[in-house]
Amino acid sequence: MRARARLAALLLVLLPARAAGQTALAQALNLEQQGFLGGAAAFYAAALRAEPNNPIAMLGLERVSQQTGWRDSAVAYAERAIALDSTDNTARGVEVRQLRALGRDSLAAAALARWRAADPRDPLPYREWAQLSLAAGRLDEARAAVERAREQFHGAAVLAPEMARVLVAEGEWRRAAGEWRAAVTAEPQVAGAAAFGLRPAPLEARDDILATLTAPGTGAGPGRRLAADLLLGWDEAARAWVLLRSELPPPGPLEMDVLRAFADRARTLEGAAAQRAAAEAYELLAGIEPPGATVATRVESARAYAAAGDAAAARRLLRPLAADPSADPAGRSAAIAVMIELAVRAGDPGGAARQLASDSAALTGSTREALGRRIAFGWLRLGEVDSAGASIAADSSLDGLEVRGWIEVCRGNLAAGREALATAGAAGGESAAAAERAATVALLDAVGRDTLPALGAALLLAVRGDSAAAARALVPVARRVGGAGEPALLAWAARFATAGGDAAGAEALWREVAERFPTSSVAPASELALARALERRGDLRGAQAQLEAMILAHPQSALVPQARRELDRVRGVVP
Amino acid sequence: MRRRGFLGVLGGALGWLAAGVRAAGARLPGAPGSGRRGQAGSLLLVPMDEAQTNHLKAYGVAYDAVKRGGHTEWLLNYRGGSFLVPDDGAVRRATTLAGVTVEGLDDGGLLSVRGTIEQNNMEQVVLERAPRVAIYAPPFAQPWDDAVTMALQYADIPFTRVWDPEVIGGELGGYDWLHLHHEDFTGQDSKFYLTYAGAPWLADMVQADQATARQLRFANVPALKKAVAERLRAYVENGGFLFAMCTATETLELALAAHDVDIAAAFADGTPMDPDADAKLDWSRAMACQNAHLEKNPAIPVFSDIDGHQVNNPALRQPLGAFELFNFSAKIDPAYTMLVQCHRQVIPDFYGVTTSFTRRTLKPADVVLAEEPGAPWVKYIHGDLGRGTWTYLGGHDPEDPQHQIGAPPTDLSLHPTSPGYRLILNNVLFPAARKRELKT
């Protein structure tokens, strides 16, 4: 690396100044990205020698100087740039910041005074000083900078974001809200910063903040929209939506931007109320958007309704789109897909299959296959293994192979199922699904049979959601299989029993695995699960003894770090 | 303030060790013919560098080995301050359960370790006696955690809680090591009177403190805490090891210096602070600090300018940086070296009501163990008083730099290699190495 840096430095002397500057800048950015800060600083300096007022090089030198402790260098280059161009605000800012960071407060103040004198109409120096003071916790200085700026520029909203941050630091939430209201009224682009600044407010301050933001008068609109954003973050999505809907900007691009920002944010939140708020905002947006965009927005609205648990509203939006051959193809395809998913989720894979067949032409091949797999799982949940197989008959993808594997396992064709699941791989797709595949392959390896219909039937019960029945069905299968398969199947039965709410049955099974099969591959997990079962029923001493036994018996197990943490918790030495 | 100096606290033990090292080839601990063969047997190395997976519990393993009478050594500066512990069933069980990394040592390996120590800035110290540990903590719940209590619990080092009645009752003599944390020895309940007015926990705390003062026949809480501070000072003078963090450091100094002057606000004792309190403070009574100025505003939960960071004073609050441990000469200054054993030299700083100690207010005899280079404050200080020692570490919780009142306690199982918590545990083992009698 060092040799490369030297070579690059040599080449610089052979290039014209501007080109050399650009080459040095590229090299500096590259070195900084790789963490070679000393080298990066040298190249930023080279770039500034070639182009003293290059803002990228100036800010780059400031960044790496902070981390290498060479702040003096950055000051020297900033002063040179200012000497060449007194309007170079980037260099002015670097000079002030670095002098403050060096603790040379009087020099920093003098630099600030020169900056103000260079352009008395620009509030930027005051903002820089206020922000530096805030970062250093010098609230009085920050406040003084804001007040001087307001005096000079005759505006109550001048540096309102900085004043708001001072007030937040002092716990003056209501007044901070007033400053942010003024700020978002004057500069709508700071709305995100305003919400970020006010969101951490304690519960007892929130009503004051909302009252300040929603009060009538100048800035009521931006203030109420900010209040709606805050309410979303405070888990009051329904109230947020009511507030926003009552205070939308006049029809036009701003209204659409406001609606989309709200809906997108609500969509990322947990809970039915947030999803419903998102759905209603998208639906309203779809009604005012240009025709080209409206289909995708309607589909997203339907998805949000579905996530909120309102399938009827979702279908209401989707049906006209799905049935309209003249609609935008991508939008129509998405609408059909969501309708099919809704049908599967409602336990109607037959209806989903019929719609897939009738609307097949509107869908791409990969979408058809993906929906076929969803329908197959829907059939499996109903216990209809053959129908599930038919749903993916034409699917030759790797994902299809996985579904085929599950179907074969449920049929009791263990060898075929194992091969399909193993081929689908332990690493593909979602991590939970991959882990489930890997665990199933390990189980089938332990069982070591090509076919075992009773096992398939027991697992199908689990797929259908009857975990307790699956647990009961697996135990006799385990006894019959014997060998390495017995503890593995008993451990699965215990898992199903836990999921089915049979804690005592599960505990007995975990204990049997731990005591009868202490050297089996599932023993560590079973012993850990047994300890957890004991803890759940309040037997902390028993849980502690079990965890200690597990750690001492299986010190190399990958589960031991987790067991140690739980041992600490059971013993009360960590919260 | 001093950075270096030889305390000679280890006395004969080091002389013996030096002789042992010189004769390592023939008289290794555990080797045939060694006088310690019977108790030592084979040894395990508990590395304390980056190879260690649970530094904090390693201290508990060492403590337990000492307590059981097993031959245990602290290898200062050797692989982060490693331990040699007996290779027996109890240690094997404890290290397996705790997830503490150990390495087996044959005679050749041990010889190599001793040789490395002999030739470098390292030292080996025999840990002789498990210290009896007391933590000064109230019998009621507080809305903040106590780093030392958590560290001791996590490391399985036993301790006893003591409070004002035990201190006033003269029970400290039964303990080798005493820890103080967030307590306010000015008797003003951390000056939270206005900031947390109406908070149930504060009301309970004030009520409990007032009841204790009445029970022990003191006029008010500040008077009680001054008396407690004097007992703590006497404990150190008589040979005790005092370790304090956070507010306890600064307020103990102020309470000692204010033995004849009212420094408490009216909400604490019914009368305002003496307007000339600053001038009347008697710094000859304080252990670590001098020439500090009191914060006179009762509404600001700050006590004085001893603390450099002033976390509760928005106008003066300073940002957190990182502090650096001094690298002492292990062979000349083994005592200081013990206190800074760590696998990291630079540690991110953490706030407390008292975060740091301004250099200006330190006494010349103080030993600085860690500082923030270039800053007007230091982090970690140590000194002697009479036959005992005191050690102060600024800040509240090394793994929760912004610790807020009411925040959940730190889960140390998520920080088993915490360098900051190691500093606390160094202090717990510090008295174990001491040779001379602790107190009369």
Interface residues (C-beta under 8 A of the other chain):
Chain A: A135 A136 G137 R138 L139 D140 A169 E170 E548 I551 L552 P555 V560 P561 R564 R565 L567 D568 R569 G572 V573 V574 P575
Chain B: R93 T96 L97 A98 G99 M150 Q153 Y154 D156 P314 A315 L316 R317 Q318 P319 P408 P409 T410 D411 L412 S413
